[in-house]
Amino acid sequence: MALRTPLCDLFGIDVPIFLAGMGGHSGPELVAAVSNAGGLGVLGAAVCPPDMLRDWIRRTRELTDKPFGVDTLLPASVRREAYKGASGPSPQERLPEYLAFAREFMEKEGLVAQPAPPGPRASLTKDFFLEQMEVVVEEGVPVYAAGLGDPGPWIERLHEKGTLVMAVVGAVRHARKVAASGVDAIVAQGHDAGGHNSPVGTMALIPQVVDAAGDLPVLGAGGITDGRGVAAALMLGAQGAWLGSVFLATHEARLAEYQKKAIVDATEESTTVSRSVTGKPARLIRSKWTQAFVDAELEPLPMPFQSAVSMPVLRAAQAQERADVAPGFAGQGIGMVQSIRPAAEVLDAIAEGAERALAAAARHLGS
Ligand SMILES: Cc1cc2nc3c(=O)[nH]c(=O)nc-3n(C[C@H](O)[C@H](O)[C@H](O)COP(=O)(O)O)c2cc1C
C-alpha cells in the first residue's frame, strides 16, 4: 500500500513529504532531487537577493519538470520584531557594545575575520522582501511558502499565476489568520523544529492547528526525521509532513561538509533555542557562540540587528570549519541521522518507513 493523501492530488506529487525551505541550504539541486523522487522540494530563498532567487528558480526548472516551491519570509512580522522592546536604548544605539562583544569572542577563539562575500547581500528589509515577492509572482512558481508572516496581500496575484500558497505557523491564532487570508495549505511547525520555531511542541501543535484549519490541509513539521514521524503527523490529523534537518545531511544540500558531519555526530540533546544568530528564537546545534550569550547573561539584539553582530563571527568560524562555533541550525530529530546520503534515498526510506509504521499501527487494534 502506497503512502498517499489528498495533499498529493492538490500538489501533483507522489508522496506527501515536503523538503522544507531552509534559507541558503535548500538550493536547486536538493529541491530538484526531492521533487524528482516524488516529494515536493522547496527552495530556501529567505536570504536570496531577487536576481539570485530568479536564477535559482530557473536552475530548478532545468533540473526538474516536477512541482517545486519557493520559501521566503514576509516583512510585517520582521519589522515588528525589529522594534519590539522599544524602551531603553534602541538596538542601533546598543550595536557598538555588541560588536565589541563579538570581536572579543573572535579574538578568544582565534577566529580570523573574513571579507563579506561579493555581490548584493540580503538586507532583510521590507523592500528586500517585496522585491523577492515580485520575482515569485513573475516566475509563476508552482508553490509559494511564507516561512514567516501572512502571505494574504499576495494571494490573489499568486493564484492568478497558478501558484499554490502555503504558510508556516507556530500557533493556532496564526493558522486562523492565514486560513482567513486564503492559503491553500498550512504548515504547523512546532518547537522541535530546526530554525525559527514555535514555543509549542510539535506533538501538541499539529492537532490543534488541524482543528483550527477546518477543510484546509495541514502539514506537520518539527523534529520529523523518519517514517515514524511522518506517520505520527498523519495520525495527528495532518495530510503530510514538512522536513528540514534530515535533508541537510544529503549530498545535494548546500551546507559545508563539516556541518553535515556535525548533524551526523549530534544526539537528541545537541540542540538549543537561541536568539544569538538572527535575533529571533531559532533552534540550532549548541555552540560556543550560543553559550557565550548564556554565560554573559546578554540578551541578543532583535532581528535584523543581531545578524550584524553574528555574521562576521559565523563567517570566520565557517571559513575555519569550526563545528564548535558554527555548526548550524537543526531540529531535535538529528540524533536519528546516521550518515550523509543522496536526497532521493532519504526520501524513499522515509516514505517506506511511514508505510510500515502506519501498517504496524493498524495491528494495534485488537479484535
Ligand atoms: C538550517 C535550517 C534553515 C532554515 N531556514 C528557514 C528559512 O529560511 N525559512 C523558513 O521558513 N524556515 C526555515 N527553517 C525551518 C524549516 O523550514 C522547517 O520548518 C524545519 O526545518 C522543520 O523542522 P526539522 O528541521 O526538525 O525538520 C530552517 C530550518 C533549518 C534546519
The ligand as an SDF file (V2000), in Angstrom:
LIG
                    3D

 31 33  0  0  0  0  0  0  0  0999 V2000
   19.2100   25.0440    8.5430 C   0  0  0  0  0  0  0  0  0  0  0  0
   17.7780   25.4840    8.5760 C   0  0  0  0  0  0  0  0  0  0  0  0
   17.4250   26.6630    7.9420 C   0  0  0  0  0  0  0  0  0  0  0  0
   16.0910   27.0700    7.9360 C   0  0  0  0  0  0  0  0  0  0  0  0
   15.7450   28.1920    7.2470 N   0  0  0  0  0  0  0  0  0  0  0  0
   14.4350   28.5150    7.1060 C   0  0  0  0  0  0  0  0  0  0  0  0
   14.0370   29.5910    6.2660 C   0  0  0  0  0  0  0  0  0  0  0  0
   14.8610   30.2650    5.6780 O   0  0  0  0  0  0  0  0  0  0  0  0
   12.7030   29.8370    6.1310 N   0  0  0  0  0  0  0  0  0  0  0  0
   11.7650   29.0730    6.7690 C   0  0  0  0  0  0  0  0  0  0  0  0
   10.5750   29.2870    6.5770 O   0  0  0  0  0  0  0  0  0  0  0  0
   12.1190   28.0820    7.6010 N   0  0  0  0  0  0  0  0  0  0  0  0
   13.4220   27.7610    7.7420 C   0  0  0  0  0  0  0  0  0  0  0  0
   13.7720   26.6870    8.5190 N   0  0  0  0  0  0  0  0  0  0  0  0
   12.7110   25.8790    9.1330 C   0  0  0  0  0  0  0  0  0  0  0  0
   12.2650   24.7970    8.1390 C   0  0  0  0  0  0  0  0  0  0  0  0
   11.5250   25.3710    7.0790 O   0  0  0  0  0  0  0  0  0  0  0  0
   11.4010   23.7180    8.8020 C   0  0  0  0  0  0  0  0  0  0  0  0
   10.2330   24.2720    9.3310 O   0  0  0  0  0  0  0  0  0  0  0  0
   12.1440   22.9330    9.8670 C   0  0  0  0  0  0  0  0  0  0  0  0
   13.3950   22.5500    9.3840 O   0  0  0  0  0  0  0  0  0  0  0  0
   11.3540   21.7030   10.2920 C   0  0  0  0  0  0  0  0  0  0  0  0
   11.9320   21.0940   11.4070 O   0  0  0  0  0  0  0  0  0  0  0  0
   13.0830   19.9440   11.2930 P   0  0  0  0  0  0  0  0  0  0  0  0
   14.3390   20.6850   10.9430 O   0  0  0  0  0  0  0  0  0  0  0  0
   13.1250   19.3770   12.6430 O   0  0  0  0  0  0  0  0  0  0  0  0
   12.6640   19.0090   10.2050 O   0  0  0  0  0  0  0  0  0  0  0  0
   15.1070   26.2860    8.5840 C   0  0  0  0  0  0  0  0  0  0  0  0
   15.4780   25.1150    9.2460 C   0  0  0  0  0  0  0  0  0  0  0  0
   16.7890   24.6990    9.2450 C   0  0  0  0  0  0  0  0  0  0  0  0
   17.1600   23.4180    9.9330 C   0  0  0  0  0  0  0  0  0  0  0  0
  1  2  1  0
  2  3  1  0
  2 30  2  0
  3  4  2  0
  4  5  1  0
  4 28  1  0
  5  6  2  0
  6  7  1  0
  6 13  1  0
  7  8  2  0
  7  9  1  0
  9 10  1  0
 10 11  2  0
 10 12  1  0
 12 13  2  0
 13 14  1  0
 14 15  1  0
 14 28  1  0
 15 16  1  0
 16 17  1  0
 16 18  1  0
 18 19  1  0
 18 20  1  0
 20 21  1  0
 20 22  1  0
 22 23  1  0
 23 24  1  0
 24 25  2  0
 24 26  1  0
 24 27  1  0
 28 29  2  0
 29 30  1  0
 30 31  1  0
M  END
$$$$
